[in-house]
Amino acid sequence: MKILSIHDLEKIRKSAETALLLREESNEKVAEQSCGLALGSPHLQILICGGTGCKASSSHDIADNLNRLLEENGIADKVEVITTGCFGFCEKGPIVKIIPDNTFYIQVTPEDAEEIVKVHIIGGKRIERLLYIDPKSEKEVSDSKHMDFYRKQMRIALRNCGFIDPENIEEYIARNGYSALADYLLNHTPADVIDVIKRAGLRGRGGGGFPTGLKWELASKQKSDIKYVVCNADEGDPGAFMDRSIMEGDPHSIIEAMALCGYSIGASKGLVYIRAEYPLAIHRLKTAIAQAREYGLLGGHILGTDFSFDIEIRYGAGAFVCGEETALIHSMEGKRGEPTLNPPFPAEAGYQGKPTNVNNVETLANVPIILTKGAEWFSAIGTERSKGTKVFALAGKINNVGLIEVPMGTTLREVIYEIGGGIKGGKKFKAVQTGGPSGGCLTEKHLDTPIDFDNLLAVGSMMGSGGMIVMDEDDCMVSVARFFLDFTVEESCGKCTPCRIGNKRLLELLNKITEGKATEKDLQTLQTLGKVIKDTALCGLGQTSPNPVLSTLDNFYDEYVEHVHDKTCRAKQCKSLLTYYINPDLCIGCHLCAKNCPADAITGLPRKPHTILPEKCIKCGMCMARCKFKAISVC
């Protein structure tokens, strides 16, 4: 069906909203005492997480098994199985949510499907072993409303993820999808779109934090026969999966936002640059584009107006530097993915030399709802200079790993200890790294820092695209800095000398430190070189690449000193600085360690305490792993 008016859109919305209304009402209430068909509801829905993480844990098999069992039990007409996008609680996936009793099951396996149908759906009893256990109270929590992980979140960019079927355009329309596009095409000018985005205070979520409305305004002022809208879906930070999850769970929001941007700047062509390693996101994006064309929301004369806009997908090969907009544009043109100096900016001369607007996925995901609810609504959320919310991929030594969205101004402490559930295994918090490989490592003294663009920069880190990795007392900060710098060296395009050569020298110095071969002069060189690279590199990747090194030097200088002067690593992570020792009081001389030592570094007579020869030991840890009497320790 071709949608030609707001009336047509409204008809589809009304026909699809009943199913979604059930989910909305369920989200707002505590889980029912009774459940399944015993609740008396004429229709039940089973929502299953269909994000990449849960699919890798066989969530698709759970869906298949549920559908088969519902058919076998003759209740397929009463219970609908729906695959959604990511629920966010990745630590506990695969997740199954049952509507309308609002039961939230975690770590479900395909084998659990039979019990869910027989015990919950038909029998009306909850399966307690599949419920979430609150780590603080150690009590079962049967609904997401009362989980700390969700309690402090505010889902705007993620509003539809885990809620709608991402491959059903009518469910997106039922959530007011494409209503902003219809309203502004039929009732407003392109300048009105830009005005709302500017007043909302939306800043780019890709890392730079540039005002989105201003960027669109610059592109709109350019005179050209053709302009382009580019969606940057090249997410390359280690541990980051924000953009991927939005595309998998809510692809139509990106299409609608790109069309709105095209209308506002006078562009007729949209390009999505996405890494080929995201097959599920690509599949759902392709499906959404095809559906939008079928419904007349992409293509020629959208909604019967003179505005035409279409979208193509372009693939990247996973180069981190292609997240930088000029390098991305070169890659799309079939050239080497290298950044270039500004000006001219892409808004002036971008793809094929034409005015081009580039925004990342999360930025675009905010656009339709801002235009639907208004600039004042959005600008009331967050801080004075950072409006709205931010999506983070919370990972590392944290109890609740997953995808979260919080208002700007939420503190690191709230994220780590309330939403994140604290440090795993009761260990002591040591650091949190924000902003991916370009960010800094913050300490306990920074935990009460409100998260926004300016505050994080002020304490030596950055927002970045939204990676947040938590570390505990077992992490060596020198090794952490080396890990991120190793990534940067690997991903550097090599165009400018500070990044190509400077970062290699930085990495060599860090290797010397972790191997116990460095001097105090090397520490001075490390800091000086890091600042030079920061000041002289060509693009944002190079300019921010020393951040992990400089921030760990500032906040954990004593650890660097220990590595250099004492030749020790307090976290016992630097292999070259470890010493393996056999306790003669515990060693019974079984000779098992010696048999398994690949370097023949262990001597001793049978049934007598053995000794490790330091000069021959390669510190592989095989002896410790094989010892049954815990006689071998590392110091």
Phi, psi and omega per residue, in radians:
M1 nan 2.275 3.075
K2 -1.484 2.229 3.093
I3 -1.579 2.084 -3.073
L4 -2.004 -0.118 -3.090
S5 -2.709 2.945 3.046
I6 -1.104 -0.558 3.106
H7 -1.069 -0.774 3.106
D8 -1.071 -0.730 3.133
L9 -1.115 -0.726 -3.125
E10 -1.128 -0.651 3.112
K11 -1.069 -0.772 3.125
I12 -1.161 -0.739 -3.132
R13 -1.038 -0.778 -3.110
K14 -1.177 -0.614 -3.132
S15 -1.259 -0.446 -3.083
A16 -1.772 -0.208 -2.966
E17 -1.317 -0.345 -3.104
T18 -1.039 -0.825 -3.136
A19 -1.104 -0.644 -3.135
L20 -1.341 -0.506 3.119
L21 -1.085 -0.661 3.085
L22 -1.026 -0.738 3.141
R23 -1.220 -0.722 -3.127
E24 -1.098 -0.775 3.130
E25 -1.129 -0.672 3.138
S26 -1.136 -0.671 -3.134
N27 -1.106 -0.437 -3.055
E28 -1.588 0.024 -3.087
K29 -2.263 2.800 3.056
V30 -1.196 2.603 3.122
A31 -0.959 2.370 -3.132
E32 -1.141 2.625 3.084
Q33 -1.151 -0.852 3.031
S34 -1.530 2.834 -3.062
C35 -2.629 3.019 -3.139
G36 1.122 -2.635 -3.134
L37 -1.178 -0.347 3.106
A38 -1.142 -0.300 3.130
L39 -1.201 -0.356 -3.136
G40 1.565 0.027 3.134
S41 -1.266 2.369 -3.127
P42 -1.218 -0.317 -3.063
H43 -2.520 2.290 3.086
L44 -1.990 2.669 3.047
Q45 -2.212 2.375 3.033
I46 -1.971 1.962 3.126
L47 -1.634 2.257 -3.132
I48 -2.141 2.284 3.119
C49 -1.120 2.163 3.120
G50 -1.998 0.437 3.051
G51 -1.277 2.953 -3.072
T52 -0.991 -0.781 -3.104
G53 -1.061 -0.824 -3.123
C54 -1.261 -0.606 3.069
K55 -1.102 -0.635 3.090
A56 -1.133 -0.407 3.081
S57 -1.751 0.439 2.982
S58 1.246 0.583 3.085
S59 -1.122 -0.514 3.103
H60 -1.145 -0.575 3.083
D61 -1.228 -0.591 3.068
I62 -1.058 -0.804 3.133
A63 -1.067 -0.793 3.141
D64 -1.065 -0.786 -3.130
N65 -1.127 -0.713 3.127
L66 -1.098 -0.795 3.137
N67 -1.063 -0.739 3.135
R68 -1.114 -0.797 -3.109
L69 -1.185 -0.613 3.077
L70 -1.126 -0.689 3.077
E71 -1.124 -0.817 -3.116
E72 -1.064 -0.564 -3.118
N73 -1.628 0.079 3.067
G74 1.184 0.502 -3.121
I75 -2.171 0.324 -3.123
A76 -1.111 -0.455 3.127
D77 -1.350 -0.265 -3.117
K78 -1.777 -0.349 -3.058
V79 -2.219 2.205 -3.127
E80 -1.932 2.305 3.094
V81 -1.741 2.142 -3.067
I82 -2.177 2.222 3.059
T83 -1.594 2.158 -3.116
T84 -1.915 -3.026 2.975
G85 -1.474 -2.878 -3.028
C86 -1.193 2.283 3.028
F87 -1.335 -0.318 3.121
G88 1.754 -0.519 -3.050
F89 -1.512 1.147 -2.971
C90 -1.115 -0.547 3.114
E91 -0.995 -0.536 -3.024
K92 -1.914 0.238 -3.128
G93 -1.340 2.882 -0.094
P94 -1.174 2.534 -3.101
I95 -1.898 2.403 3.050
V96 -2.200 2.211 -3.142
K97 -2.087 2.301 -3.085
I98 -1.924 2.203 -3.091
I99 -1.955 2.387 0.222
P100 -1.727 0.096 -3.109
D101 -1.351 -0.089 2.980
N102 1.124 0.556 3.093
T103 -1.409 2.361 -3.037
F104 -2.053 1.833 -3.137
Y105 -1.736 2.446 -3.102
I106 -2.058 2.761 3.067
Q107 0.834 0.829 -3.131
V108 -1.385 2.496 3.082
T109 -1.998 2.822 3.088
P110 -0.981 -0.536 -3.136
E111 -1.218 -0.369 -3.137
D112 -1.329 -0.213 -3.054
A113 -1.017 -0.740 -3.111
E114 -1.086 -0.757 3.136
E115 -1.162 -0.675 3.114
I116 -1.054 -0.779 -3.128
V117 -1.208 -0.879 -3.038
K118 -1.274 -0.776 -3.053
V119 -1.476 -0.848 -3.055
H120 -1.465 -1.021 -3.029
I121 -1.156 -0.875 -3.095
I122 -1.530 -0.813 -3.047
G123 -1.365 -0.331 3.106
G124 1.287 0.405 3.131
K125 -2.130 2.410 3.101
R126 -1.292 2.604 3.106
I127 -1.663 1.771 -2.971
E128 -1.119 -0.597 -3.092
R129 -1.179 -0.295 3.135
L130 -1.689 0.014 3.140
L131 -1.475 2.705 3.114
Y132 -1.284 2.376 3.069
I133 -1.817 2.068 3.106
D134 -1.148 2.137 -3.076
P135 -1.144 -0.399 -3.132
K136 -1.456 -0.898 -3.098
S137 -1.545 -0.299 -3.071
E138 1.021 0.472 3.089
K139 -1.882 2.709 3.108
E140 -1.259 2.446 3.049
V141 -2.157 2.091 -3.013
S142 -1.667 -0.162 3.126
D143 -2.351 2.684 -3.081
S144 -1.218 -0.428 -3.111
K145 -0.997 -0.553 -3.086
H146 -1.842 0.314 3.052
M147 -1.661 2.304 3.125
D148 -1.001 -0.542 -3.116
F149 -1.019 -0.654 -3.104
Y150 -1.715 -0.398 -2.957
R151 -0.976 -0.749 -3.066
K152 -1.682 0.106 3.135
Q153 -1.473 2.702 3.016
M154 -2.359 1.871 -2.985
R155 -1.639 1.885 3.078
I156 -1.956 -1.095 3.054
A157 -1.093 -0.556 -3.122
L158 -1.712 0.310 -2.977
R159 -0.990 -0.564 -3.096
N160 -1.805 -0.166 -3.121
C161 -1.242 2.202 -3.090
G162 1.418 0.121 -3.089
F163 -2.125 -0.720 -3.121
I164 -1.987 2.852 2.985
D165 -1.374 1.977 -3.037
P166 -1.180 -0.238 -3.142
E167 -1.765 0.238 3.112
N168 -2.112 1.800 -3.085
I169 -1.089 -0.535 -3.102
E170 -1.210 -0.532 3.046
E171 -1.196 -0.632 3.068
Y172 -1.145 -0.754 3.115
I173 -1.088 -0.653 3.122
A174 -1.100 -0.356 3.084
R175 -1.696 0.551 -3.114
N176 1.180 0.388 3.079
G177 -1.172 2.462 -3.130
Y178 1.163 0.034 3.090
S179 -1.234 -0.614 3.082
A180 -1.124 -0.746 3.127
L181 -1.074 -0.823 -3.129
A182 -1.101 -0.796 -3.097
D183 -1.080 -0.823 -3.054
Y184 -1.344 -0.516 3.063
L185 -1.201 -0.680 -3.025
L186 -1.607 -0.438 -2.986
N187 -2.169 -0.115 -3.041
H188 -2.380 2.846 3.104
T189 -1.588 2.837 3.049
P190 -0.975 -0.639 3.138
A191 -1.114 -0.531 3.119
D192 -1.127 -0.682 3.114
V193 -1.047 -0.879 -3.120
I194 -1.072 -0.708 -3.129
D195 -1.047 -0.771 -3.136
V196 -1.131 -0.783 -3.136
I197 -1.109 -0.670 3.099
K198 -1.151 -0.807 -3.115
R199 -1.184 -0.501 3.111
A200 -1.180 -0.464 3.130
G201 1.397 0.373 3.124
L202 -1.151 2.211 3.068
R203 -1.968 2.657 -3.093
G204 -1.006 2.297 -3.098
R205 -1.639 0.149 -3.134
G206 -1.461 -0.152 3.128
G207 2.344 -0.624 -3.088
G208 -1.345 -0.569 3.130
G209 1.262 0.427 3.137
F210 -1.282 2.438 -3.141
P211 -1.001 2.133 -3.047
T212 -1.148 -0.773 -3.135
G213 -1.054 -0.684 3.121
L214 -1.150 -0.696 3.111
K215 -1.085 -0.773 3.120
W216 -1.135 -0.661 -3.138
E217 -1.121 -0.730 3.112
L218 -1.054 -0.747 3.127
A219 -1.190 -0.639 -3.105
S220 -1.167 -0.495 -3.091
K221 -1.381 -0.222 -3.113
Q222 -1.339 2.440 3.104
K223 -1.682 2.091 -3.111
S224 -2.814 2.661 3.105
D225 -1.277 -0.417 3.104
I226 -2.540 2.474 3.062
K227 -2.278 2.823 -3.087
Y228 -2.245 2.572 2.965
V229 -1.968 2.163 -3.114
V230 -2.041 2.274 3.008
C231 -1.731 2.075 3.120
N232 -1.495 1.760 3.110
A233 -1.934 0.429 -3.123
D234 -1.601 1.354 -3.068
E235 -1.520 1.960 -3.007
G236 -2.109 -0.025 -3.120
D237 -1.139 2.397 3.048
P238 -1.023 2.203 3.104
G239 1.470 0.014 -3.117
A240 -1.645 2.394 3.122
F241 -2.606 0.471 -3.113
M242 -1.160 -0.958 -3.073
D243 -1.145 -0.697 3.116
R244 -1.011 -0.782 -3.107
S245 -1.143 -0.658 3.102
I246 -1.132 -0.772 3.132
M247 -1.151 -0.602 3.117
E248 -1.298 -0.569 -3.034
G249 -1.761 -0.347 -3.058
D250 -2.681 1.035 -3.041
P251 -1.152 -0.508 -3.103
H252 -1.158 -0.482 3.111
S253 -1.112 -0.586 3.120
I254 -1.255 -0.727 3.124
I255 -1.101 -0.823 3.139
E256 -1.069 -0.758 -3.134
A257 -1.113 -0.719 3.132
M258 -1.136 -0.678 3.102
A259 -1.136 -0.718 3.097
L260 -1.109 -0.726 3.089
C261 -1.103 -0.760 3.110
G262 -1.016 -0.756 3.115
Y263 -1.094 -0.719 -3.053
S264 -1.257 -0.548 -3.083
I265 -1.813 -0.126 -3.140
G266 1.494 0.579 3.136
A267 -1.795 2.562 3.117
S268 -2.005 -0.047 -3.058
K269 -2.264 2.314 3.075
G270 -2.077 2.505 3.127
L271 -2.282 2.278 3.047
V272 -1.853 2.030 3.105
Y273 -1.693 1.911 -3.029
I274 -2.278 2.493 3.132
R275 -1.266 2.444 -3.078
A276 -1.137 -0.260 3.122
E277 -1.309 0.065 -3.137
Y278 -1.935 1.140 -3.036
P279 -1.086 -0.658 -3.120
L280 -1.207 -0.763 3.096
A281 -1.061 -0.720 3.127
I282 -1.102 -0.796 3.138
H283 -1.027 -0.821 -3.081
R284 -1.255 -0.550 3.081
L285 -1.191 -0.757 3.103
K286 -1.075 -0.760 3.119
T287 -1.064 -0.784 -3.123
A288 -1.130 -0.707 3.126
I289 -1.109 -0.783 3.123
A290 -1.074 -0.727 3.113
Q291 -1.140 -0.753 3.139
A292 -1.091 -0.664 3.078
R293 -1.138 -0.769 -3.127
E294 -1.054 -0.658 -3.115
Y295 -1.528 0.056 3.101
G296 1.333 0.348 -3.138
L297 -1.699 -0.089 2.940
L298 -2.348 2.672 3.128
G299 1.944 -2.647 -3.089
G300 -1.510 2.492 3.039
H301 0.870 1.057 -3.113
I302 -1.099 2.263 -3.128
L303 0.982 0.550 3.103
G304 1.293 0.198 3.140
T305 -1.656 -3.120 3.087
D306 -1.450 -0.065 -3.081
F307 -1.453 2.195 3.084
S308 -2.110 2.431 -3.107
F309 -2.758 2.339 3.092
D310 -2.429 2.822 -3.026
I311 -2.212 2.391 3.004
E312 -2.084 2.725 3.094
I313 -1.855 2.297 3.055
R314 -2.080 2.479 -3.000
Y315 -1.852 2.416 3.031
G316 -1.847 2.836 -3.090
A317 -1.773 0.277 3.046
G318 1.599 0.277 3.114
A319 -1.332 2.172 -3.103
F320 -1.066 -0.648 -3.090
V321 -1.119 -0.404 -3.131
C322 -1.298 0.013 2.937
G323 -1.294 -0.372 3.048
E324 -1.315 2.321 -2.883
E325 -1.100 -0.620 3.136
T326 -1.283 -0.649 3.070
A327 -1.137 -0.681 3.101
L328 -1.045 -0.805 -3.135
I329 -1.079 -0.772 3.108
H330 -1.060 -0.705 3.123
S331 -1.093 -0.743 3.120
M332 -1.114 -0.513 3.128
E333 -1.408 0.000 -3.129
G334 1.494 0.183 3.129
K335 -1.695 3.037 3.052
R336 -1.109 2.372 -3.113
G337 -1.313 1.419 3.136
E338 -2.178 2.455 3.089
P339 -1.300 2.785 3.053
T340 -2.244 2.774 -3.131
L341 -1.218 2.496 3.019
N342 -1.811 2.603 -0.098
P343 -1.351 2.976 0.054
P344 -1.336 2.571 3.067
F345 -1.437 2.753 3.115
P346 -0.937 -0.549 3.112
A347 -1.077 -0.402 3.121
E348 -1.688 -0.834 -3.135
A349 -2.574 1.735 -3.077
G350 -2.072 -2.039 -3.114
Y351 -1.072 2.194 -3.102
Q352 0.973 0.470 3.119
G353 1.344 0.119 -3.098
K354 -1.775 2.724 3.098
P355 -0.966 2.260 -3.031
T356 -2.408 2.285 3.047
N357 -1.820 2.221 -3.127
V358 -2.041 2.154 3.010
N359 -2.332 2.636 3.112
N360 -1.482 3.024 -3.021
V361 -1.030 -0.874 -3.074
E362 -1.104 -0.682 3.091
T363 -1.002 -0.858 -3.105
L364 -1.133 -0.611 -3.114
A365 -1.079 -0.425 3.125
N366 -1.402 -0.361 -2.961
V367 -1.131 -0.914 -3.078
P368 -1.020 -0.716 -3.092
I369 -1.274 -0.531 3.038
I370 -1.097 -0.789 -3.122
L371 -1.238 -0.423 3.111
T372 -1.400 -0.804 -3.055
K373 -1.654 -0.294 3.063
G374 1.824 2.690 -3.113
A375 -1.118 -0.665 -3.080
E376 -1.130 -0.684 3.118
W377 -1.052 -0.827 -3.089
F378 -1.222 -0.758 -3.073
S379 -1.205 -0.282 3.094
A380 -1.351 -0.204 -3.142
I381 -1.716 2.443 3.084
G382 1.695 -2.666 -3.087
T383 -1.911 -3.131 -3.060
E384 -1.036 -0.748 -3.064
R385 -1.892 -0.094 3.110
S386 -2.275 1.735 -3.044
K387 -1.577 2.721 3.041
G388 1.467 -2.644 -3.104
T389 -2.071 2.998 3.046
K390 -2.398 2.389 3.080
V391 -1.587 2.315 3.101
F392 -2.194 2.506 2.948
A393 -1.654 1.748 -3.077
L394 -1.487 2.076 -3.047
A395 -2.510 3.118 3.109
G396 1.722 -2.556 -3.047
K397 -1.456 1.058 -3.033
I398 -2.279 2.539 -3.091
N399 -1.177 -0.744 -3.074
N400 -1.883 1.474 3.076
V401 -1.317 2.396 3.088
G402 2.906 -2.965 -3.125
L403 -1.742 2.133 -3.094
I404 -2.211 2.734 3.048
E405 -2.375 2.122 -3.079
V406 -2.265 2.680 3.054
P407 -1.103 2.494 3.005
M408 -0.968 2.415 -3.101
G409 1.795 -0.233 3.013
T410 -1.103 2.411 -3.087
T411 -1.423 2.773 3.054
L412 -1.046 -0.632 -3.141
R413 -1.089 -0.765 3.125
E414 -1.084 -0.733 -3.134
V415 -1.130 -0.834 -3.022
I416 -1.314 -0.785 -3.004
Y417 -1.675 -0.384 3.120
E418 -1.780 -1.076 3.112
I419 -1.180 -0.787 -3.093
G420 -1.369 -0.229 3.090
G421 1.314 0.262 3.099
G422 1.447 -3.064 -3.033
I423 -1.465 2.457 -3.135
K424 -1.085 2.485 3.046
G425 1.168 0.287 -3.141
G426 1.182 0.291 3.138
K427 -1.238 2.928 3.138
K428 -1.519 2.340 3.066
F429 -1.106 2.422 3.135
K430 -2.085 -0.833 -3.078
A431 -2.809 2.791 2.990
V432 -2.311 2.297 -3.133
Q433 -1.830 2.094 3.128
T434 -1.961 2.637 3.045
G435 1.539 0.235 3.102
G436 1.216 -2.735 -3.089
P437 -1.129 -0.225 3.128
S438 -1.691 -0.028 -3.086
G439 -1.624 -3.101 -3.129
G440 -1.992 2.919 3.120
C441 -1.780 2.104 -3.093
L442 -1.830 2.668 -3.013
T443 -1.902 -3.029 -3.132
E444 -1.014 -0.603 -3.123
K445 -1.190 -0.249 -3.132
H446 -1.722 0.027 -3.002
L447 -1.100 -0.461 3.140
D448 -1.624 0.238 3.076
T449 -1.276 2.149 3.046
P450 -1.159 2.333 -3.093
I451 -1.383 1.976 2.911
D452 -2.769 3.067 -3.043
F453 -0.985 -0.851 -2.994
D454 -1.337 -0.699 -3.114
N455 -1.118 -0.724 3.140
L456 -1.178 -0.681 3.074
L457 -1.090 -0.671 -3.087
A458 -1.133 -0.498 -3.125
V459 -1.777 0.268 3.009
G460 1.595 0.269 3.075
S461 -2.224 -2.744 3.106
M462 -2.823 2.835 3.102
M463 -1.198 -0.799 -3.064
G464 1.076 -2.705 3.125
S465 -1.437 -0.274 3.049
G466 2.245 0.280 3.038
G467 -1.282 2.450 3.106
M468 -2.516 1.884 -3.075
I469 -1.968 2.158 -3.086
V470 -1.711 2.380 -3.139
M471 -2.130 2.643 3.131
D472 -2.044 -2.981 -3.048
E473 -1.088 -0.306 -3.141
D474 -1.490 0.002 -3.141
D475 -1.676 2.371 3.049
C476 -1.622 2.120 -3.047
M477 -1.233 -0.480 3.064
V478 -1.170 -0.742 3.107
S479 -1.158 -0.633 3.094
V480 -1.086 -0.818 3.109
A481 -1.044 -0.728 3.130
R482 -1.119 -0.701 3.140
F483 -1.025 -0.870 -3.103
F484 -1.193 -0.650 3.125
L485 -1.197 -0.631 3.064
D486 -1.033 -0.739 3.087
F487 -1.072 -0.801 -3.117
T488 -1.103 -0.764 3.117
V489 -1.044 -0.743 3.135
E490 -1.123 -0.646 -3.031
E491 -1.624 -0.103 -3.139
S492 -1.084 2.406 3.115
C493 -1.310 -0.335 3.088
G494 1.476 0.140 -3.056
K495 -1.249 -0.758 -3.079
C496 -1.869 2.564 -3.053
T497 -1.116 -0.750 -3.125
P498 -0.972 -0.713 -3.125
C499 -1.381 -0.799 -3.065
R500 -1.137 -0.839 -3.070
I501 -1.685 -0.771 -3.059
G502 -1.029 -0.785 -3.126
N503 -1.196 -0.546 3.049
K504 -1.123 -0.719 3.103
R505 -1.145 -0.700 3.078
L506 -1.025 -0.787 -3.128
L507 -1.114 -0.696 3.097
E508 -1.064 -0.729 3.121
L509 -1.123 -0.739 3.116
L510 -1.130 -0.647 3.070
N511 -1.109 -0.727 3.088
K512 -1.041 -0.731 -3.113
I513 -1.143 -0.812 -3.113
T514 -1.232 -0.319 3.101
E515 -1.646 -0.007 3.120
G516 1.303 0.426 -3.086
K517 -1.940 0.083 -3.037
A518 -1.582 2.857 3.075
T519 -2.080 3.017 3.113
E520 -1.095 -0.568 3.100
K521 -1.063 -0.612 3.124
D522 -1.100 -0.608 3.099
L523 -1.132 -0.705 3.108
Q524 -1.146 -0.752 3.124
T525 -1.084 -0.702 -3.138
L526 -1.005 -0.806 -3.117
Q527 -1.223 -0.789 -3.121
T528 -1.086 -0.827 -3.115
L529 -1.121 -0.701 3.112
G530 -1.028 -0.742 3.137
K531 -1.193 -0.648 3.121
V532 -1.127 -0.788 3.124
I533 -1.067 -0.760 -3.133
K534 -1.025 -0.643 -3.070
D535 -1.496 -0.376 -2.943
T536 -2.098 -0.180 -3.112
A537 -1.157 2.722 -3.021
L538 -1.270 -0.846 -3.001
C539 -2.082 3.116 -3.119
G540 -1.059 -0.588 3.115
L541 -1.071 -0.881 -3.128
G542 -1.181 -0.704 -3.096
Q543 -1.150 -0.517 -3.113
T544 -1.776 -0.117 -3.069
S545 -1.037 -0.574 3.125
P546 -1.368 -0.071 -3.038
N547 -0.944 -0.811 3.122
P548 -1.043 -0.622 3.139
V549 -1.240 -0.871 -3.075
L550 -1.145 -0.683 -3.123
S551 -1.228 -0.655 3.093
T552 -1.237 -0.568 3.038
L553 -1.117 -0.708 3.138
D554 -1.189 -0.774 -2.974
N555 -1.690 -0.340 -3.085
F556 -2.352 0.722 -3.084
Y557 -1.063 -0.592 -3.136
D558 -1.070 -0.559 3.093
E559 -1.202 -0.691 3.067
Y560 -1.077 -0.755 3.132
V561 -1.066 -0.750 3.109
E562 -1.034 -0.733 3.121
H563 -1.122 -0.656 -3.056
V564 -1.448 -0.877 -3.045
H565 -1.479 -0.841 -3.046
D566 -1.584 -0.195 -3.110
K567 0.969 0.709 3.112
T568 -2.288 2.698 3.056
C569 -2.158 1.932 -3.036
R570 -1.085 -0.503 -3.138
A571 -1.494 -0.117 3.137
K572 1.028 0.715 3.133
Q573 -1.853 -0.398 -3.108
C574 -1.558 1.823 -2.975
K575 -0.987 -0.696 -3.083
S576 -1.159 -0.363 -3.105
L577 -1.722 0.113 -3.123
L578 -1.595 2.579 3.038
T579 -2.210 2.156 3.115
Y580 -1.601 2.373 -3.006
Y581 -2.355 2.376 3.085
I582 -1.788 2.130 3.111
N583 -1.347 1.983 -3.094
P584 -1.107 -0.405 3.140
D585 -1.304 -0.401 -3.118
L586 -1.816 -0.368 -3.107
C587 -1.322 2.233 3.136
I588 -1.801 0.031 3.110
G589 1.277 0.623 3.140
C590 -1.270 -0.269 3.066
H591 1.270 0.122 -3.114
L592 -1.155 -0.680 3.129
C593 -1.104 -0.753 -3.131
A594 -1.122 -0.697 3.134
K595 -1.084 -0.583 -3.067
N596 -1.694 -0.037 3.139
C597 -1.318 2.057 -3.101
P598 -1.286 -0.218 -3.080
A599 -1.889 0.100 -3.081
D600 0.888 0.761 -3.069
A601 -1.665 0.061 -3.079
I602 -2.049 2.217 3.129
T603 -2.101 2.803 3.093
G604 2.618 2.618 3.121
L605 -1.447 2.658 3.069
P606 -0.961 2.399 3.123
R607 1.129 0.309 3.030
K608 -2.169 2.606 3.108
P609 -0.951 2.398 -3.123
H610 -1.684 2.933 -3.116
T611 -2.346 2.486 3.052
I612 -1.705 2.248 3.117
L613 -1.509 1.886 -3.055
P614 -0.992 -0.634 -3.075
E615 -1.197 -0.388 -3.128
K616 -1.787 -0.346 -3.074
C617 -1.121 2.247 3.117
I618 -1.740 0.074 3.024
K619 1.044 0.733 -3.139
C620 -1.441 -0.340 3.125
G621 1.424 0.109 -3.110
M622 -1.117 -0.663 -3.124
C623 -1.095 -0.776 3.124
M624 -1.106 -0.685 -3.141
A625 -1.149 -0.589 -3.073
R626 -1.538 -0.376 -3.084
C627 -1.179 2.166 -3.111
K628 -1.556 -0.117 -3.019
F629 -2.006 0.176 3.126
K630 0.905 0.676 -3.122
A631 -1.517 -0.213 -3.069
I632 -1.900 2.262 3.116
S633 -2.252 2.925 3.138
V634 -2.144 2.429 3.114
C635 -2.462 nan nan
